[in-house]
Amino acid sequence: MIRTRALLRRLGTLYPQSLRESWDRGGLMCGTLPAEVGRILLLLDLDEIAWEKGKEFRPDLVITHHPFLFGPKGKVFREDPRKKALYEEISGSGAAVLSYHTNFDGAPRGMNEALAERLGLLGASPVPECPMMWGGSLPEEMETEAFARRAVALLGSGHGSLIKGREKVRTVAIIGGGGSREWKIAMEKGFDIYLSGDCPHHARRDIVRYGYSYLDLPHEIERIFMDRMREVLLGMDPSLEILALDHEEEPLLV
C-alpha cells in the first residue's frame, strides 16, 4: 500500500499540470480518493467494456490516459447517459478515476519518449518548437518502406498508412495519437519522416505536395501508456497490485 497523497505528489512531479494543454482535461475524473492505494487498474480508455472486465479486480484507483470525462460533467452526461450510469457505478464501487493525458504525452518518462525508445531512436529528445514531439536517429539509414513496416511491428499497431516522399530514413519524429497536423514542424526541423495519427484528408494532400514522408498510425499505439505507467508506479512501491487492460478489438478488414 502507498499513501495516496504521496503517490499523487510523485506523479504530479513527473507529469505536472503545467504541461497540460489548455483544451485538455485531466486529474480526478470520478469517485473519492482513498487514503491509501493498493490496487490500480490501468487503461488507455475507461468505458463500459473496460470496467466490466476490470471491476472484479476491485481497484482502489483507476488511472487512464484519455480523460474519462472530456468536458463539463453536466454536458457530458446530457449527451451520453451511459457515461452517467458508468460514473455512478464506479463512484458507488469505492474506486476513484484519475486521467493523465497531455501532461503525460510530452514529459520525460511519458508517452512520446516511450514510443521513441520502442522505435530504438538514438539521442531522442523533445523538439523545442513542439515539446510534445520527440525525435531522434536510427542506428543506420533505412529504406522508407522498410522502416515503416518495422515501426508498425515495433509499435504493435497492426497497420499503418505511409506517404513516401523520401526514399531513405535516418531521423524520425513522433507524436502518439492525434498529432498529424504538426508534420510541418517535423519537416522544418529536418526529420526524414514523421509518425503520428488521425491525419485528415487535406493534411495528407499537403504532405504529398511537399514531398515529405509521413506514417499515419492508429491512435491505439498509445497503449504504451500502460507499460510506462506500470513501470513508474512499481518504482514508487513494488508491492502495488497493478492490472493493465487492453480491451482494443482488432478491426475487421473487409
N, C-alpha and C positions, 0 to 999 in steps of 0.2 A: 504493500500500500504506500501511496505517496500523498502528502498533503496537497489538496487541490490548489491552494494558494501558491505553494512552491512550484507546482507543475505549470501553472499559468504564468507565473513570473518568468520562468526559464523559457517557455515558448514565446512569451512576449519580447524577450531579449533577442531571440533568434529571428522572429518574424514580427517586427514591430508594426503597429498600426500606421506609423508614418510612411511605410512602403505601400500601403493600400491605395489603389486608385480611387479618385474622388467619387466615381459612379458605383463603386463596389459596395457589397455588404459583407459582413463577417462578424466574428465574435460569437457571443451566446445567442443561439437561434431559438432554443426551446428548453423548457424544464428549469429546474433549480439546481445549481451546482452543489454537489455533496461536499462534506468536509474533507473526505479522503477518497482517493480513486484506486481501485484495484484491478478493474476490468475495463478495457477500452475497445470499442468497435470502430474500425477504420473503414471509411467508404469514400469512393470518388463522388457519388451522389447518394443522397438519402431519399428513398421513395418507398412505396408500399411493398415492392418486391424485395428490396434490400432489408427492410425492417422485419418482414415475415421470416426471412432467413436468419436474421441476427438477433431477434428478441429472446430466443431461448438461451442465448449466451448470458443474458441478464447483465448488460453492460452498465457500469456507473456513468460512463461518458461515451458519447458518440462523437468522433471527430471526422468531419467531411472536408473535402476540398471545395467543391461547389456549394455555395450557400443554400441551405435548406429553404430559407425564405428570402427571395430576391425582390425586395420591395416592402412597403409598409404592410404590416400584418393584416390589417383590415381589408386592404385592397386585394392582397394575395388570396385571402380566404373567400372573398366575394367571387373572385374569378375561378377559384379551384376549391370547391367544397371537400374534395377528397383530401387535399392537403390539410384543411382544417381538422378533419377527422383524424388524420395521422398525427398531427400536432397534439391533439387532445389525448390520443392513446399513448404517445411517448411520454408526455407530461405526467400522465397517470401511472406510468411504469416506474417512475423514480429516476429515470435517466435524464441527462442533460445533453444538449447538442451544441457543439462548437464548430465553426467553419473557419478555415484558414485558406484564403483564396489568393488574390493578387499580392498580398504581403508575403505569401509563401513562394509565389512564382519566381520573383527576381532575386530573392535573398540567397546568400551563401547557405549551403546545405538545404536549398529549396528545389523547386521543380526543374528549372531550366539548367541549373548546374548538374542535377541528377541525370537529365537527358543528355547533356554534353558528355558526361562521364560514360554513360551507357554506349554512346557512339565512339568512345575511345579518343575523343579530341584532346590534343596536347595543348597546354597553356590556356585552357578555357577560362574565360573571364567575362564579366558583364561588358556590354557595349555602352560607353558613356552616353551616347545620344539616345539610347533606348535601354535603360538599365535592366528591363525585364528580359532583353535579348542577351543570350550568351553565345560566344563564338570562340573558335579555336582551329587547330590544324590537324589534319590526318597525318599519321606517321609517314605516309607516302602518297603520292598522287595516284588517283584512280580514274578510270573511265566513269563518266557521269552516270550512265545506266547501271553499271556495276555497283557504284556507291549507293544509288537509290535502292537497289534490291537488298543490299546489305543493311541499310538503315531500316527498311521495313522489317527485316528479320530481327535486328537487334532491339527495336522498339516494340516488337510484338504487335504491330498494327494490323497484320494480315493483308493489307493492301495499301497502295498509295497512288497518287496521280502526279506524274512527272512532266514538267515543262522543261525541255532540254534546250537551253540557249547556248551552252558551252560544252565542249567535248570532254573536258577534264575537270576534276575537283581536287583541290588540296585544302582550301579553307572553307569552313562551314559555320553558319549561324543558325540558331534555332530559338523559337518560342513555342512551347507546347500549347495546344488549344487553338484559340481563335486569333492568332496574331498575323494573319496573312497580309493585312494592309501595311505592315511595317517592312515589306520587301524592299522598298527603295532605300531605306536606311542600310540594310544589309548590303545591297549592291554598291551604294556610295562609299561604304567602309571597306570595300574591296574583297568581300567574301565571294567565293566562286559559286556557292549555292546557299539558298535559304530554305529552311524547313519550318513549316507551321501548318495551320489547318483552317477550315471554314472559309475557303477562298471563293469569293463571289465571281460571277462571270466577267464583269468589267475589270476587276483586278487581274484576272488571268490574261485577258486580252492585252492589258498594259505590260505585263511581264513578257509576253510574247513580243510585243512591239519593241521592247528594249533589249531583246536578245539575251535575257537573263535566265538562269536556271533556278527552278523552284520545285520543291517536293511537297505536295499537299498530303497531309496525313490525318487520319481520323482523330477527333478530339480525345478519343479514349487512350491515346498514348500517355495521357496524364494519369493513368492508373499507377504510374511510378510513384505518385504521391504516397501511396500506402507503404511501399518499400522504404522510402526515405523517412516518413514519419515514424514508422515502427523502429527504425534504427535510432532515431533521435530519442524516442520515448524510452527505449530499453537502455540507452546511455544514461538516462536520468535515474532509472530504477529497474534493474534487471528482473525484479520479482513481478513486474506488471504482467497480467494476462492480456494478450492482445489478439483479437481476431480481425483479420483483414478479409473483406468480402469483395469479390469482383463478380458482380451479377450481370455483366455485359453479355448479351447474346450475340452470337455471330450473325452477320447479315445473310439473308438468303439471296444468293446470286441467281438471277433469272434471265 
